[in-house]
């Protein structure tokens, strides 16, 4: 298994876990915030999508590759939000498939002035998704509900 295949396998595993958690969200909860200062369920999903699109687009730009057609838009309902999240994730996988070990190891200066490798940027996307998946799991608990499992029995 080469580096790109390994990254894609990791993304697939984490994506499937997140998908299982997100499937537990009821459509009527889209605008629900367990506390007023928190993002709603829908805002959480849109945020995951927007950040993935932003980070991977910045990475593609740094590599002088074709722009990724993410076209992120804030969602109005759960179905649209989940559909957009899946679409953006798939576009991210398509982008990663165009990379090789040399591109993964190449470094660039981000808009936040960090000098990082492409693989670090991809891992940042994964970490970000897992962080927000954890927040959504906490939302279920704050609502006195058992969160959906993140794995298959």
N, C-alpha and C positions, 0 to 999 in steps of 0.2 A: 504494500500500500504506500503510495507516494504522499507527500505532504498535503497536496490539494485534496486527495481522496480522504485523508485523515480529518482534515478540517470539515469537509462536507459531511462525513460520518458523525462528527461531534455535533455539528449544526442540526443534523437530522434528529439525533437523539434528544437534544434539548428542545427543538421545535415540537417534537411529538409530545414531550412532557408539558410544554406550555399549552399546546393544543388541547390536551386533556383537561387542564385547569380552566382554560377559557370556555370550553364547552359547558362548564358548570354554571356559567353566568346566564341568568334569565334575561330575555330581551327587555323586560320592564325595569331592570337594574341599570340600564345603559347610563343614565344620568345620576345614579345613586352614588353619594359620597358617605362613607361610614362616619366621617367627621367633616365639618365644614371646610377645614383647611386642606383637605386631601383632594387629589384628583378623583373624578368619578371612574367607574369601571370603564366606560367608553373612552374617557381621556387617557387612561392608562394604556389601553390597546393602541389608540392613535399615537401616543407618545412613543411606544416601542417601535411602531412603523416609521414614524418621522425621523427618529434618531438613526435607525438602520439606514434609511434612504440617505440621510445627510452624511453619515460617516463613510458609507461605501461610495457615494458619489464624489466626496472629497478625495478618496483614495484613487478612484478611477481617473479623476482629473490630474492628480499628482503623477500617475503612471502614463499620462497622455493617451489614455484609452478612450474609446467612444463613451459619451455620456450615457449613464444608465437611465432608462425611461421610467423613473419611479413615479413622478406625477402625484405626490402625496396631497390629499385634501382632507380636512377635518370631516369626520363622519357624523351623520345625523341619527344613526341607529346601529344596533349591535351587528346585524347581518352585514351591513356595509363595512363596518369597522373590521370585522373578522375577515371578510373577503379581501379588503385592502391589505391587511396584515399578511395574509397568505400570499397575495400577489407580490408584495414587496419582498417577502422572504424568498420566493422563487426567483425573482429578478436578481437578488443577492447571490443565490446559488449559481445562477447563470454567469454572473460576473466572476465569481470565484473559479468556475470551471475554465475561464479564459486565462488563468494565471498558471505559472510554473514556479519551481523552487527559487529561481533567480528573482522573479517578480515578488514572491512572498518575502524574500530577504531584503529587498530594496527598501531604502529608508527615504523619508521625506519630512519636510517641516509642515506641521499641521497649521490650520488657521489659529489654533490656540498656542502656537509657537513651541510645540513639542516635536522633537526629532525622533520619529518612531519608524518601525518597519511596517510593511503592509500586513504581515501576520499579526502584529500587535493590534492594528486597527480592526481586523476581522475578529480577533478575540475580544476586543472592546464591545463589539456588537453583541457577541454571545453573552458576555458578562452583564451587559445592560439588560438584555431580555430576561436573564435569570433573576436579576435584582427586582425587576418589576413583576415577574411571575410571583416572587416571594411576597411582594406587597399585596398582590391580588389574593394570594392565599391568606394573608393576614386580614384582608377585608372580610373574607368568609367567616373567619374566627371572630372578628369584631361584631359580626351580625349573628353570633351564636349558632353558626352552621359549620358542619364538617366540610372542609375544602375537598374538591375532587382530588383523586390520586394523580400523581404525576408519572405513574408507571403502570405497566400491564402485569397482571398476575400470571 
